[in-house]
Amino acid sequence: MADAAPPPSKRKREVAAAGDEAPGTEDKEAKGAGVGNGTSAPAHLPFSGFRVQKVLRESARDKILFLHGKVNEASGDGEDAIVILEKTPFQTSSGTSSSWMTCT
């Protein structure tokens, strides 16, 4: 039996000419200028400089994870850090989920 062909990979959308725009892009730009379209200032991610060294404890039953690592290693003064990730229960009364991570 012949191998099934893998599904085609997604391609980035290309614009034919610099002046051409896809229909409806003016509305999107007017609604969210600077938000999510690559024109806003880059956000600082708090865990971008964190490097995991060791998993101290994990519990699937309690849905908690303790990590030991270093922060700010790129600047040369890497400091030890303990990060606790905890999955908190959903709030059923409000209909929205609570925080996914708790950082201490």
PyMOL CGO cylinders between C-alpha atoms (Angstrom):
from pymol import cmd
from pymol.cgo import CYLINDER

trace = [
    CYLINDER, 0.00, 0.00, 0.00, 1.38, 3.44, -0.90, 0.3, 1, 1, 1, 1, 1, 1,
    CYLINDER, 1.38, 3.44, -0.90, 2.16, 5.94, 1.83, 0.3, 1, 1, 1, 1, 1, 1,
    CYLINDER, 2.16, 5.94, 1.83, -0.40, 8.70, 2.26, 0.3, 1, 1, 1, 1, 1, 1,
    CYLINDER, -0.40, 8.70, 2.26, 0.86, 12.11, 1.26, 0.3, 1, 1, 1, 1, 1, 1,
    CYLINDER, 0.86, 12.11, 1.26, 1.30, 14.50, 4.21, 0.3, 1, 1, 1, 1, 1, 1,
    CYLINDER, 1.30, 14.50, 4.21, -1.11, 17.45, 4.30, 0.3, 1, 1, 1, 1, 1, 1,
    CYLINDER, -1.11, 17.45, 4.30, 0.24, 20.58, 2.61, 0.3, 1, 1, 1, 1, 1, 1,
    CYLINDER, 0.24, 20.58, 2.61, 1.92, 23.02, 4.97, 0.3, 1, 1, 1, 1, 1, 1,
    CYLINDER, 1.92, 23.02, 4.97, 0.40, 26.42, 5.57, 0.3, 1, 1, 1, 1, 1, 1,
    CYLINDER, 0.40, 26.42, 5.57, 1.89, 29.25, 3.55, 0.3, 1, 1, 1, 1, 1, 1,
    CYLINDER, 1.89, 29.25, 3.55, 2.20, 32.88, 4.47, 0.3, 1, 1, 1, 1, 1, 1,
    CYLINDER, 2.20, 32.88, 4.47, -0.16, 35.18, 2.64, 0.3, 1, 1, 1, 1, 1, 1,
    CYLINDER, -0.16, 35.18, 2.64, 1.66, 37.31, 0.11, 0.3, 1, 1, 1, 1, 1, 1,
    CYLINDER, 1.66, 37.31, 0.11, 0.61, 40.62, -1.41, 0.3, 1, 1, 1, 1, 1, 1,
    CYLINDER, 0.61, 40.62, -1.41, 1.31, 40.90, -5.16, 0.3, 1, 1, 1, 1, 1, 1,
    CYLINDER, 1.31, 40.90, -5.16, 2.33, 44.56, -5.12, 0.3, 1, 1, 1, 1, 1, 1,
    CYLINDER, 2.33, 44.56, -5.12, 3.09, 47.05, -2.37, 0.3, 1, 1, 1, 1, 1, 1,
    CYLINDER, 3.09, 47.05, -2.37, 0.03, 49.15, -3.26, 0.3, 1, 1, 1, 1, 1, 1,
    CYLINDER, 0.03, 49.15, -3.26, -2.38, 46.22, -3.36, 0.3, 1, 1, 1, 1, 1, 1,
    CYLINDER, -2.38, 46.22, -3.36, -4.31, 45.41, -0.22, 0.3, 1, 1, 1, 1, 1, 1,
    CYLINDER, -4.31, 45.41, -0.22, -6.68, 42.63, 0.56, 0.3, 1, 1, 1, 1, 1, 1,
    CYLINDER, -6.68, 42.63, 0.56, -10.34, 43.67, 0.69, 0.3, 1, 1, 1, 1, 1, 1,
    CYLINDER, -10.34, 43.67, 0.69, -11.45, 44.87, 4.09, 0.3, 1, 1, 1, 1, 1, 1,
    CYLINDER, -11.45, 44.87, 4.09, -8.01, 45.70, 5.48, 0.3, 1, 1, 1, 1, 1, 1,
    CYLINDER, -8.01, 45.70, 5.48, -8.94, 49.35, 5.92, 0.3, 1, 1, 1, 1, 1, 1,
    CYLINDER, -8.94, 49.35, 5.92, -11.65, 48.40, 8.43, 0.3, 1, 1, 1, 1, 1, 1,
    CYLINDER, -11.65, 48.40, 8.43, -9.28, 46.21, 10.42, 0.3, 1, 1, 1, 1, 1, 1,
    CYLINDER, -9.28, 46.21, 10.42, -6.66, 48.96, 10.57, 0.3, 1, 1, 1, 1, 1, 1,
    CYLINDER, -6.66, 48.96, 10.57, -9.21, 51.53, 11.69, 0.3, 1, 1, 1, 1, 1, 1,
    CYLINDER, -9.21, 51.53, 11.69, -10.62, 49.29, 14.43, 0.3, 1, 1, 1, 1, 1, 1,
    CYLINDER, -10.62, 49.29, 14.43, -7.37, 48.06, 15.95, 0.3, 1, 1, 1, 1, 1, 1,
    CYLINDER, -7.37, 48.06, 15.95, -4.64, 50.53, 15.09, 0.3, 1, 1, 1, 1, 1, 1,
    CYLINDER, -4.64, 50.53, 15.09, -1.57, 49.40, 16.96, 0.3, 1, 1, 1, 1, 1, 1,
    CYLINDER, -1.57, 49.40, 16.96, -3.21, 46.38, 18.56, 0.3, 1, 1, 1, 1, 1, 1,
    CYLINDER, -3.21, 46.38, 18.56, -2.20, 42.95, 17.32, 0.3, 1, 1, 1, 1, 1, 1,
    CYLINDER, -2.20, 42.95, 17.32, -1.20, 44.07, 13.84, 0.3, 1, 1, 1, 1, 1, 1,
    CYLINDER, -1.20, 44.07, 13.84, 2.54, 44.35, 14.42, 0.3, 1, 1, 1, 1, 1, 1,
    CYLINDER, 2.54, 44.35, 14.42, 2.63, 48.13, 14.76, 0.3, 1, 1, 1, 1, 1, 1,
    CYLINDER, 2.63, 48.13, 14.76, 2.49, 48.34, 18.54, 0.3, 1, 1, 1, 1, 1, 1,
    CYLINDER, 2.49, 48.34, 18.54, 5.57, 48.46, 20.73, 0.3, 1, 1, 1, 1, 1, 1,
    CYLINDER, 5.57, 48.46, 20.73, 6.95, 45.03, 21.62, 0.3, 1, 1, 1, 1, 1, 1,
    CYLINDER, 6.95, 45.03, 21.62, 5.77, 43.77, 24.99, 0.3, 1, 1, 1, 1, 1, 1,
    CYLINDER, 5.77, 43.77, 24.99, 8.26, 42.56, 27.58, 0.3, 1, 1, 1, 1, 1, 1,
    CYLINDER, 8.26, 42.56, 27.58, 7.52, 38.95, 28.41, 0.3, 1, 1, 1, 1, 1, 1,
    CYLINDER, 7.52, 38.95, 28.41, 8.35, 38.21, 32.06, 0.3, 1, 1, 1, 1, 1, 1,
    CYLINDER, 8.35, 38.21, 32.06, 9.57, 34.66, 31.34, 0.3, 1, 1, 1, 1, 1, 1,
    CYLINDER, 9.57, 34.66, 31.34, 11.59, 35.49, 28.23, 0.3, 1, 1, 1, 1, 1, 1,
    CYLINDER, 11.59, 35.49, 28.23, 14.83, 35.60, 30.25, 0.3, 1, 1, 1, 1, 1, 1,
    CYLINDER, 14.83, 35.60, 30.25, 14.04, 32.55, 32.41, 0.3, 1, 1, 1, 1, 1, 1,
    CYLINDER, 14.04, 32.55, 32.41, 16.01, 29.35, 31.79, 0.3, 1, 1, 1, 1, 1, 1,
    CYLINDER, 16.01, 29.35, 31.79, 14.91, 26.15, 33.53, 0.3, 1, 1, 1, 1, 1, 1,
    CYLINDER, 14.91, 26.15, 33.53, 17.67, 24.25, 35.32, 0.3, 1, 1, 1, 1, 1, 1,
    CYLINDER, 17.67, 24.25, 35.32, 15.66, 21.65, 37.21, 0.3, 1, 1, 1, 1, 1, 1,
    CYLINDER, 15.66, 21.65, 37.21, 12.09, 20.52, 37.85, 0.3, 1, 1, 1, 1, 1, 1,
    CYLINDER, 12.09, 20.52, 37.85, 11.90, 20.45, 41.64, 0.3, 1, 1, 1, 1, 1, 1,
    CYLINDER, 11.90, 20.45, 41.64, 8.46, 18.89, 41.99, 0.3, 1, 1, 1, 1, 1, 1,
    CYLINDER, 8.46, 18.89, 41.99, 5.49, 18.10, 39.81, 0.3, 1, 1, 1, 1, 1, 1,
    CYLINDER, 5.49, 18.10, 39.81, 2.08, 16.78, 40.71, 0.3, 1, 1, 1, 1, 1, 1,
    CYLINDER, 2.08, 16.78, 40.71, -0.52, 15.87, 38.13, 0.3, 1, 1, 1, 1, 1, 1,
    CYLINDER, -0.52, 15.87, 38.13, -3.09, 15.31, 40.86, 0.3, 1, 1, 1, 1, 1, 1,
    CYLINDER, -3.09, 15.31, 40.86, -2.60, 18.77, 42.38, 0.3, 1, 1, 1, 1, 1, 1,
    CYLINDER, -2.60, 18.77, 42.38, -1.85, 20.35, 38.98, 0.3, 1, 1, 1, 1, 1, 1,
    CYLINDER, -1.85, 20.35, 38.98, 1.24, 22.15, 40.26, 0.3, 1, 1, 1, 1, 1, 1,
    CYLINDER, 1.24, 22.15, 40.26, 4.83, 22.43, 39.05, 0.3, 1, 1, 1, 1, 1, 1,
    CYLINDER, 4.83, 22.43, 39.05, 7.89, 23.84, 40.85, 0.3, 1, 1, 1, 1, 1, 1,
    CYLINDER, 7.89, 23.84, 40.85, 10.80, 24.95, 38.63, 0.3, 1, 1, 1, 1, 1, 1,
    CYLINDER, 10.80, 24.95, 38.63, 14.31, 26.10, 39.55, 0.3, 1, 1, 1, 1, 1, 1,
    CYLINDER, 14.31, 26.10, 39.55, 16.07, 28.29, 37.03, 0.3, 1, 1, 1, 1, 1, 1,
    CYLINDER, 16.07, 28.29, 37.03, 18.00, 31.44, 36.28, 0.3, 1, 1, 1, 1, 1, 1,
    CYLINDER, 18.00, 31.44, 36.28, 16.72, 34.86, 35.21, 0.3, 1, 1, 1, 1, 1, 1,
    CYLINDER, 16.72, 34.86, 35.21, 18.64, 37.60, 33.40, 0.3, 1, 1, 1, 1, 1, 1,
    CYLINDER, 18.64, 37.60, 33.40, 21.48, 35.27, 32.37, 0.3, 1, 1, 1, 1, 1, 1,
    CYLINDER, 21.48, 35.27, 32.37, 22.02, 37.26, 29.16, 0.3, 1, 1, 1, 1, 1, 1,
    CYLINDER, 22.02, 37.26, 29.16, 23.09, 40.34, 31.12, 0.3, 1, 1, 1, 1, 1, 1,
    CYLINDER, 23.09, 40.34, 31.12, 25.71, 38.30, 32.99, 0.3, 1, 1, 1, 1, 1, 1,
    CYLINDER, 25.71, 38.30, 32.99, 24.18, 38.57, 36.45, 0.3, 1, 1, 1, 1, 1, 1,
    CYLINDER, 24.18, 38.57, 36.45, 21.92, 35.51, 36.38, 0.3, 1, 1, 1, 1, 1, 1,
    CYLINDER, 21.92, 35.51, 36.38, 19.92, 35.16, 39.58, 0.3, 1, 1, 1, 1, 1, 1,
    CYLINDER, 19.92, 35.16, 39.58, 18.39, 31.97, 40.94, 0.3, 1, 1, 1, 1, 1, 1,
    CYLINDER, 18.39, 31.97, 40.94, 14.62, 31.84, 40.79, 0.3, 1, 1, 1, 1, 1, 1,
    CYLINDER, 14.62, 31.84, 40.79, 11.87, 29.45, 41.80, 0.3, 1, 1, 1, 1, 1, 1,
    CYLINDER, 11.87, 29.45, 41.80, 8.72, 29.52, 39.66, 0.3, 1, 1, 1, 1, 1, 1,
    CYLINDER, 8.72, 29.52, 39.66, 5.51, 27.88, 40.80, 0.3, 1, 1, 1, 1, 1, 1,
    CYLINDER, 5.51, 27.88, 40.80, 2.97, 27.11, 38.08, 0.3, 1, 1, 1, 1, 1, 1,
    CYLINDER, 2.97, 27.11, 38.08, -0.45, 26.15, 39.35, 0.3, 1, 1, 1, 1, 1, 1,
    CYLINDER, -0.45, 26.15, 39.35, -3.64, 25.40, 37.48, 0.3, 1, 1, 1, 1, 1, 1,
    CYLINDER, -3.64, 25.40, 37.48, -6.42, 26.97, 39.46, 0.3, 1, 1, 1, 1, 1, 1,
    CYLINDER, -6.42, 26.97, 39.46, -10.06, 25.82, 39.16, 0.3, 1, 1, 1, 1, 1, 1,
    CYLINDER, -10.06, 25.82, 39.16, -12.48, 27.51, 36.81, 0.3, 1, 1, 1, 1, 1, 1,
    CYLINDER, -12.48, 27.51, 36.81, -14.98, 29.91, 38.34, 0.3, 1, 1, 1, 1, 1, 1,
    CYLINDER, -14.98, 29.91, 38.34, -18.37, 28.54, 37.38, 0.3, 1, 1, 1, 1, 1, 1,
    CYLINDER, -18.37, 28.54, 37.38, -20.37, 31.45, 38.79, 0.3, 1, 1, 1, 1, 1, 1,
    CYLINDER, -20.37, 31.45, 38.79, -18.92, 34.11, 36.48, 0.3, 1, 1, 1, 1, 1, 1,
    CYLINDER, -18.92, 34.11, 36.48, -18.54, 31.85, 33.46, 0.3, 1, 1, 1, 1, 1, 1,
    CYLINDER, -18.54, 31.85, 33.46, -14.90, 32.77, 32.86, 0.3, 1, 1, 1, 1, 1, 1,
    CYLINDER, -14.90, 32.77, 32.86, -11.73, 30.95, 33.73, 0.3, 1, 1, 1, 1, 1, 1,
    CYLINDER, -11.73, 30.95, 33.73, -9.39, 32.20, 36.40, 0.3, 1, 1, 1, 1, 1, 1,
    CYLINDER, -9.39, 32.20, 36.40, -5.69, 32.74, 36.09, 0.3, 1, 1, 1, 1, 1, 1,
    CYLINDER, -5.69, 32.74, 36.09, -3.75, 29.91, 34.47, 0.3, 1, 1, 1, 1, 1, 1,
    CYLINDER, -3.75, 29.91, 34.47, -0.51, 30.63, 36.23, 0.3, 1, 1, 1, 1, 1, 1,
    CYLINDER, -0.51, 30.63, 36.23, 0.38, 32.03, 39.58, 0.3, 1, 1, 1, 1, 1, 1,
    CYLINDER, 0.38, 32.03, 39.58, 3.83, 33.57, 39.73, 0.3, 1, 1, 1, 1, 1, 1,
    CYLINDER, 3.83, 33.57, 39.73, 5.41, 34.00, 43.14, 0.3, 1, 1, 1, 1, 1, 1,
]
cmd.load_cgo(trace, "trace")
